[in-house]
């Protein structure tokens, strides 16, 4: 993989009210590598406390890894589950707030775009995403948990759609 000559760090987020996945990749010279991946968990609390937990965890990730930009999954609203989309919107909102406070540009990608970018299918399952991320980053094993792999997939999609084309023109 090729990148711009200077270092670019992208943090990807897979927003969730219970589990928010994050993944940080770094682009230096011709390589993309894993920096860190994990989750922010917020279970069994009031909505307000859960959002604060997510916000605080995201701020910690941003402060610890100092990314150049953020990529996040856009909301997908399924007609059968409108409440889920509303709750996810809350989680996504506090993640975007943390990005704005850190003066980060946020790039948004639909889940189907992320899946098709890495696997060739917009309907790929969690395991397919994990295998694709493992391949892209040259990892010994599949990234776990799936929420962290999904966040890495979002970051990799941002790299492929936004940074890699810039390098191709050089």
N, C-alpha and C positions, 0 to 999 in steps of 0.2 A: 504494500500500500504506500501511496505517496502523499505527502503533506506539504504545506507551506514550509519554507526553510526555518522559520522560527517556531518555537513551541506553542502549541495550541492545546488547551485542556477543555474538554467538553464534559459537562455533567448532564446525564440523562435522568429523567424521573418518570416513574410509572406510578401516578397518583392513586392512592386508595385510602379510604377512611380507616380501615383496620391496619393495613400494611402498605406503606409507600416504599417502593423500590428505588434505589439510586445506583448509578454507575458512573464512574469517572474514567475517561480514557484520555490518553495523551498522545499527541501527534508531534513527533520530533524527526526532522529530516524525512527519510523514506519509510518510517515505521509508525504503526499505531500500536499502543500497548495499554494493557489494563493497569490502572492506578489503584482503584479501590471499588468495591461494590458491596452493597448491603441493604438493610431495610431500616425504616423507622416504623415502630409498632405503637399503636394507640388503641388498646382494647378496654372495654368495660368502664368507660368514663362518660361523662356528659359530652355532648357534641362540642361545647366550648372548650373543654379540657382536651379532648381529642385533637381539635384543630390547633390548640396551643402546643401540644406535644409534637404534632407534625411540623408546625412552623419552627419550633425550637430545634428539632432534629435537622431540618433542612438548613437552618442558619449555621448549625455546627458543621455540616458537610461543606457548605460554601466557605466558611472561615478556614476550615482545615485544608481544603484542596485548592482554593483560589482558582476556580475555573475561568476561562476566557469567555465562555458562553454557556447557555443552558438550552437543552432540548427537552420537550415534555410532550406526552401524549395528549392529543385533543380528546374532548369528550365524544363518546359515541353513545347516542341515545337510542335504546331499543324500546319500541312501543310498549312492550309488555312490562318494562321495568323503569318507568319514568322517575320513581323515587331514588333509585340507584344513581341515576345521572345527576340528580340534584345534590345528593350527598357527595358524590365524586367532585362535583363543581366546587363545593366548599373546600375540599382538600386541595384541589388544583389552585383555587384562589389564594390560599395561604402560601403555597409554593411560589406562585407568581409574585406575591407581595415580597417574600424573602429575596427573590431575584431582583426586583425593583430597588429594594433597599441596598442591595449589593452592587447596584448599577450594572447589572448583567442584561444583555440582550437575550430574549427568549424566542426560540424557534419551536413552532408547533407542528406536530405530525399526527395524522390519523392512524389509529391502530392498524388498519388494513394496509396503509402505505408502509409502515414499519415492517409488517410481516412479509409483504411482497418484495420489499427491498432486499431483505436478508434470505428469504427462502424461495422466492418466486411464486408464492401463493399468499393471497390476502387473507386466507382462512387457516393459516398454519396454527398448529397447537403449541402449547407451552414447551413440550419436549423438542419439537422442531426448532423453535426459537433458541433453546439452550444449545442445541447442536450447532446451529448457525453461528451463534456468538462464540462458542468454543473454537470453531474453525477460523472465524475472522480474527480472533485475538491470539490464536496459536496456544490455547490453554491445554493443559494435561487432561483436565476433566471438564464436565459440564458445569457451568456456573450455577451455584445454588444460593439462596432459594430462587424459584422461578421469577419472583417479583424483581430481584436484582438482575437476573438475566434479561428480563423485559426492559428494564431501565438502560442496561448496556446496549440493547438492540436499538433503543431510541437514540442514544448517543452515536452509535455507529451509522444509523440512518442519516443523522445530521451531518456527520463526516462525509458520507458518500454523496449526499445531495448538495451540500453547501461548500465544503472545503476541497474535496477531491477535484471537482471540475476546475477550480481556480488553479490548481497545480498542473492540471493537464495542459493548460494554455501556455505554460512556461517553456 
